[in-house]
Amino acid sequence: MLRRIHHVGIVVRSLDEGYRFYRDTLGLPLIKEATVPDQGVRAALLLAGESEIELLEPIDPQGGVAKFLEKRGEGLHHVCFATDDVAAELEATKAKGIPLIDQAPRKGLAGMICFLHPKAQHGVLIEYAEPFPDDAGH
């Protein structure tokens, strides 16, 4: 079962520039930052009440986030829903015939994650995340 919006992903040219607004101006505390090589990004999660904002800075010019930035510019990239069982949620989605990007969960900054193809969701990229146990409060 999807529990809540876990985070909203926003593509930025630079995490440092993104921090100036989201952390310094809005006062959202930084939860964690990491490089996620298989996604071609440096990413950061900032706490926004019960949810989070994920900033995505492309580091691989051939990666999907870099291509998104080149085509669409900075801005909203995806909406992520929290779940207690990302594998079961992915299987249920697959059984409904919804097009997927990921066929199996994989590690991401927000925990074990997977993405659904935006063509099935009115152009919106959807992510499911099962937070790691040490991130359970976020």
C-alpha atoms as an extended CHARMM CRD file, in Angstrom:
* protein
*
       138  EXT
         1         1  MET       CA              0.0000000000        0.0000000000        0.0000000000  PROA      1               0.0000000000
         2         2  LEU       CA              1.2370000000        3.4760000000       -0.8420000000  PROA      2               0.0000000000
         3         3  ARG       CA              1.3830000000        5.4280000000        2.4230000000  PROA      3               0.0000000000
         4         4  ARG       CA              2.1510000000        9.0340000000        1.4960000000  PROA      4               0.0000000000
         5         5  ILE       CA              4.1350000000       11.2160000000       -0.8260000000  PROA      5               0.0000000000
         6         6  HSD       CA              7.6900000000       10.4810000000        0.2460000000  PROA      6               0.0000000000
         7         7  HSD       CA              9.3250000000       13.1980000000       -1.8270000000  PROA      7               0.0000000000
         8         8  VAL       CA              9.1660000000       15.3450000000       -4.9010000000  PROA      8               0.0000000000
         9         9  GLY       CA             12.2400000000       15.1990000000       -7.1350000000  PROA      9               0.0000000000
        10        10  ILE       CA             13.5390000000       18.4550000000       -8.5900000000  PROA      10              0.0000000000
        11        11  VAL       CA             16.3210000000       18.6830000000      -11.1800000000  PROA      11              0.0000000000
        12        12  VAL       CA             18.8420000000       21.4570000000      -10.5460000000  PROA      12              0.0000000000
        13        13  ARG       CA             21.9900000000       22.4540000000      -12.4070000000  PROA      13              0.0000000000
        14        14  SER       CA             23.8760000000       22.5710000000       -9.1060000000  PROA      14              0.0000000000
        15        15  LEU       CA             23.1020000000       21.2440000000       -5.6250000000  PROA      15              0.0000000000
        16        16  ASP       CA             24.8630000000       24.2730000000       -4.1630000000  PROA      16              0.0000000000
        17        17  GLU       CA             22.4920000000       26.6020000000       -6.0350000000  PROA      17              0.0000000000
        18        18  GLY       CA             19.5360000000       24.4220000000       -5.0390000000  PROA      18              0.0000000000
        19        19  TYR       CA             20.6030000000       24.6010000000       -1.3900000000  PROA      19              0.0000000000
        20        20  ARG       CA             20.5500000000       28.4000000000       -1.5320000000  PROA      20              0.0000000000
        21        21  PHE       CA             16.8010000000       28.3310000000       -2.0360000000  PROA      21              0.0000000000
        22        22  TYR       CA             15.4980000000       25.1170000000       -0.4480000000  PROA      22              0.0000000000
        23        23  ARG       CA             17.8270000000       24.9750000000        2.5710000000  PROA      23              0.0000000000
        24        24  ASP       CA             18.9310000000       28.5660000000        3.1160000000  PROA      24              0.0000000000
        25        25  THR       CA             15.8200000000       30.5160000000        2.0590000000  PROA      25              0.0000000000
        26        26  LEU       CA             13.0420000000       28.0580000000        2.9270000000  PROA      26              0.0000000000
        27        27  GLY       CA             14.8940000000       26.6050000000        5.9240000000  PROA      27              0.0000000000
        28        28  LEU       CA             14.4450000000       22.9430000000        4.9370000000  PROA      28              0.0000000000
        29        29  PRO       CA             17.0390000000       20.8450000000        6.7910000000  PROA      29              0.0000000000
        30        30  LEU       CA             19.3470000000       18.6100000000        4.7910000000  PROA      30              0.0000000000
        31        31  ILE       CA             18.7800000000       14.9420000000        5.6630000000  PROA      31              0.0000000000
        32        32  LYS       CA             21.4230000000       13.3930000000        3.4380000000  PROA      32              0.0000000000
        33        33  GLU       CA             23.4040000000       13.8430000000        0.2640000000  PROA      33              0.0000000000
        34        34  ALA       CA             25.0440000000       11.2020000000       -1.9020000000  PROA      34              0.0000000000
        35        35  THR       CA             26.3130000000       10.4430000000       -5.3540000000  PROA      35              0.0000000000
        36        36  VAL       CA             24.1790000000        7.7810000000       -7.0470000000  PROA      36              0.0000000000
        37        37  PRO       CA             26.3550000000        6.6020000000       -9.9610000000  PROA      37              0.0000000000
        38        38  ASP       CA             23.8060000000        4.2740000000      -11.5910000000  PROA      38              0.0000000000
        39        39  GLN       CA             21.3630000000        7.2040000000      -11.8220000000  PROA      39              0.0000000000
        40        40  GLY       CA             24.0680000000        9.6500000000      -12.9050000000  PROA      40              0.0000000000
        41        41  VAL       CA             23.3230000000       12.1780000000      -10.1560000000  PROA      41              0.0000000000
        42        42  ARG       CA             24.4290000000       13.8520000000       -6.9830000000  PROA      42              0.0000000000
        43        43  ALA       CA             21.2730000000       13.9010000000       -4.9280000000  PROA      43              0.0000000000
        44        44  ALA       CA             20.1220000000       15.4350000000       -1.6680000000  PROA      44              0.0000000000
        45        45  LEU       CA             17.0480000000       14.9480000000        0.4840000000  PROA      45              0.0000000000
        46        46  LEU       CA             15.7140000000       17.8790000000        2.4910000000  PROA      46              0.0000000000
        47        47  LEU       CA             12.9510000000       17.5210000000        5.0740000000  PROA      47              0.0000000000
        48        48  ALA       CA              9.6660000000       19.3120000000        4.3370000000  PROA      48              0.0000000000
        49        49  GLY       CA              7.2590000000       18.4590000000        7.1470000000  PROA      49              0.0000000000
        50        50  GLU       CA              6.1290000000       14.8440000000        6.7150000000  PROA      50              0.0000000000
        51        51  SER       CA              7.6640000000       14.6580000000        3.2300000000  PROA      51              0.0000000000
        52        52  GLU       CA             10.9240000000       15.5210000000        1.5270000000  PROA      52              0.0000000000
        53        53  ILE       CA             12.3290000000       17.3980000000       -1.4270000000  PROA      53              0.0000000000
        54        54  GLU       CA             14.9710000000       15.5690000000       -3.4670000000  PROA      54              0.0000000000
        55        55  LEU       CA             17.3750000000       17.7410000000       -5.4310000000  PROA      55              0.0000000000
        56        56  LEU       CA             19.0180000000       16.0280000000       -8.4090000000  PROA      56              0.0000000000
        57        57  GLU       CA             22.1890000000       17.3790000000      -10.0070000000  PROA      57              0.0000000000
        58        58  PRO       CA             23.2520000000       15.4600000000      -13.1170000000  PROA      58              0.0000000000
        59        59  ILE       CA             26.8590000000       14.2030000000      -13.1620000000  PROA      59              0.0000000000
        60        60  ASP       CA             26.6120000000       11.9030000000      -16.1900000000  PROA      60              0.0000000000
        61        61  PRO       CA             25.9410000000       13.8160000000      -19.4180000000  PROA      61              0.0000000000
        62        62  GLN       CA             24.4200000000       10.6450000000      -20.9410000000  PROA      62              0.0000000000
        63        63  GLY       CA             22.1400000000        9.9510000000      -17.9590000000  PROA      63              0.0000000000
        64        64  GLY       CA             18.4070000000       10.4380000000      -17.8680000000  PROA      64              0.0000000000
        65        65  VAL       CA             18.5200000000       13.4010000000      -15.4750000000  PROA      65              0.0000000000
        66        66  ALA       CA             21.0740000000       15.2190000000      -17.6630000000  PROA      66              0.0000000000
        67        67  LYS       CA             18.8920000000       14.6130000000      -20.7110000000  PROA      67              0.0000000000
        68        68  PHE       CA             15.8530000000       15.8650000000      -18.7790000000  PROA      68              0.0000000000
        69        69  LEU       CA             17.7460000000       19.0360000000      -17.8200000000  PROA      69              0.0000000000
        70        70  GLU       CA             18.8850000000       19.6060000000      -21.3850000000  PROA      70              0.0000000000
        71        71  LYS       CA             15.3860000000       19.1090000000      -22.8150000000  PROA      71              0.0000000000
        72        72  ARG       CA             13.1750000000       20.6700000000      -20.1380000000  PROA      72              0.0000000000
        73        73  GLY       CA             15.4460000000       22.7450000000      -17.9070000000  PROA      73              0.0000000000
        74        74  GLU       CA             15.3990000000       22.8000000000      -14.1290000000  PROA      74              0.0000000000
        75        75  GLY       CA             12.2080000000       21.8430000000      -12.3600000000  PROA      75              0.0000000000
        76        76  LEU       CA              9.8790000000       19.0810000000      -11.2560000000  PROA      76              0.0000000000
        77        77  HSD       CA             11.1940000000       15.6480000000      -12.2470000000  PROA      77              0.0000000000
        78        78  HSD       CA              9.1370000000       13.0670000000      -10.3440000000  PROA      78              0.0000000000
        79        79  VAL       CA              6.7600000000       12.2860000000       -7.4870000000  PROA      79              0.0000000000
        80        80  CYS       CA              7.7250000000        9.4820000000       -5.1020000000  PROA      80              0.0000000000
        81        81  PHE       CA              5.3180000000        7.4840000000       -2.9560000000  PROA      81              0.0000000000
        82        82  ALA       CA              6.4530000000        5.6880000000        0.2030000000  PROA      82              0.0000000000
        83        83  THR       CA              5.5800000000        2.0310000000        0.6600000000  PROA      83              0.0000000000
        84        84  ASP       CA              6.4640000000       -0.6630000000        3.1920000000  PROA      84              0.0000000000
        85        85  ASP       CA              7.1050000000       -3.2000000000        0.4200000000  PROA      85              0.0000000000
        86        86  VAL       CA              8.4130000000       -1.7920000000       -2.8470000000  PROA      86              0.0000000000
        87        87  ALA       CA              8.7250000000       -5.2440000000       -4.4710000000  PROA      87              0.0000000000
        88        88  ALA       CA              5.0760000000       -6.1130000000       -3.7840000000  PROA      88              0.0000000000
        89        89  GLU       CA              3.9290000000       -2.6790000000       -4.9540000000  PROA      89              0.0000000000
        90        90  LEU       CA              5.9420000000       -3.0540000000       -8.1590000000  PROA      90              0.0000000000
        91        91  GLU       CA              4.4680000000       -6.5200000000       -8.8170000000  PROA      91              0.0000000000
        92        92  ALA       CA              0.9220000000       -5.2310000000       -8.2460000000  PROA      92              0.0000000000
        93        93  THR       CA              1.5730000000       -2.3670000000      -10.6560000000  PROA      93              0.0000000000
        94        94  LYS       CA              3.0630000000       -4.7510000000      -13.2240000000  PROA      94              0.0000000000
        95        95  ALA       CA              0.0040000000       -7.0390000000      -12.9030000000  PROA      95              0.0000000000
        96        96  LYS       CA             -2.2090000000       -4.0890000000      -13.8690000000  PROA      96              0.0000000000
        97        97  GLY       CA             -0.2800000000       -3.7510000000      -17.1240000000  PROA      97              0.0000000000
        98        98  ILE       CA              1.2000000000       -0.3690000000      -16.2630000000  PROA      98              0.0000000000
        99        99  PRO       CA              4.4240000000        0.3320000000      -18.1830000000  PROA      99              0.0000000000
       100       100  LEU       CA              7.5060000000        0.2810000000      -15.9810000000  PROA      100             0.0000000000
       101       101  ILE       CA             11.0190000000        1.6370000000      -16.1900000000  PROA      101             0.0000000000
       102       102  ASP       CA             12.3220000000       -0.7610000000      -13.5270000000  PROA      102             0.0000000000
       103       103  GLN       CA             11.4580000000       -4.4520000000      -13.5590000000  PROA      103             0.0000000000
       104       104  ALA       CA             12.8740000000       -4.9380000000      -10.0430000000  PROA      104             0.0000000000
       105       105  PRO       CA             13.6060000000       -2.6490000000       -7.0860000000  PROA      105             0.0000000000
       106       106  ARG       CA             17.0910000000       -1.1130000000       -6.8140000000  PROA      106             0.0000000000
       107       107  LYS       CA             18.9690000000        0.9820000000       -4.2900000000  PROA      107             0.0000000000
       108       108  GLY       CA             18.4640000000        4.7310000000       -4.4130000000  PROA      108             0.0000000000
       109       109  LEU       CA             18.9310000000        7.6690000000       -2.0760000000  PROA      109             0.0000000000
       110       110  ALA       CA             15.4230000000        7.2140000000       -0.6540000000  PROA      110             0.0000000000
       111       111  GLY       CA             15.8000000000        3.4520000000       -0.0330000000  PROA      111             0.0000000000
       112       112  MET       CA             14.8280000000        0.5950000000       -2.3070000000  PROA      112             0.0000000000
       113       113  ILE       CA             13.1770000000        2.2530000000       -5.2740000000  PROA      113             0.0000000000
       114       114  CYS       CA             11.5710000000        1.6880000000       -8.6620000000  PROA      114             0.0000000000
       115       115  PHE       CA             10.1490000000        3.9230000000      -11.3640000000  PROA      115             0.0000000000
       116       116  LEU       CA              6.9880000000        3.6440000000      -13.4480000000  PROA      116             0.0000000000
       117       117  HSD       CA              7.0260000000        4.9300000000      -17.0130000000  PROA      117             0.0000000000
       118       118  PRO       CA              5.5340000000        8.4340000000      -17.3230000000  PROA      118             0.0000000000
       119       119  LYS       CA              3.5150000000        7.5450000000      -20.4310000000  PROA      119             0.0000000000
       120       120  ALA       CA              1.0780000000        5.6560000000      -18.1900000000  PROA      120             0.0000000000
       121       121  GLN       CA              0.6830000000        8.4940000000      -15.6630000000  PROA      121             0.0000000000
       122       122  HSD       CA             -0.2390000000       11.4710000000      -17.8520000000  PROA      122             0.0000000000
       123       123  GLY       CA              3.4100000000       12.3990000000      -18.3470000000  PROA      123             0.0000000000
       124       124  VAL       CA              4.3780000000       12.2430000000      -14.6640000000  PROA      124             0.0000000000
       125       125  LEU       CA              7.3430000000       10.0850000000      -13.6460000000  PROA      125             0.0000000000
       126       126  ILE       CA              6.3020000000        8.0750000000      -10.5730000000  PROA      126             0.0000000000
       127       127  GLU       CA              8.7070000000        6.4760000000       -8.1100000000  PROA      127             0.0000000000
       128       128  TYR       CA              7.9860000000        4.0420000000       -5.2860000000  PROA      128             0.0000000000
       129       129  ALA       CA             10.3790000000        3.9870000000       -2.3220000000  PROA      129             0.0000000000
       130       130  GLU       CA             10.7620000000        1.6670000000        0.6260000000  PROA      130             0.0000000000
       131       131  PRO       CA             13.0000000000        3.6540000000        2.9890000000  PROA      131             0.0000000000
       132       132  PHE       CA             15.9600000000        1.8670000000        4.5240000000  PROA      132             0.0000000000
       133       133  PRO       CA             15.3620000000        0.9290000000        8.1930000000  PROA      133             0.0000000000
       134       134  ASP       CA             17.7020000000        3.6750000000        9.4480000000  PROA      134             0.0000000000
       135       135  ASP       CA             15.6770000000        6.2080000000        7.4000000000  PROA      135             0.0000000000
       136       136  ALA       CA             12.2950000000        5.0640000000        8.7170000000  PROA      136             0.0000000000
       137       137  GLY       CA             11.5550000000        8.4060000000       10.3610000000  PROA      137             0.0000000000
       138       138  HSD       CA             11.7790000000       10.2140000000        7.0050000000  PROA      138             0.0000000000
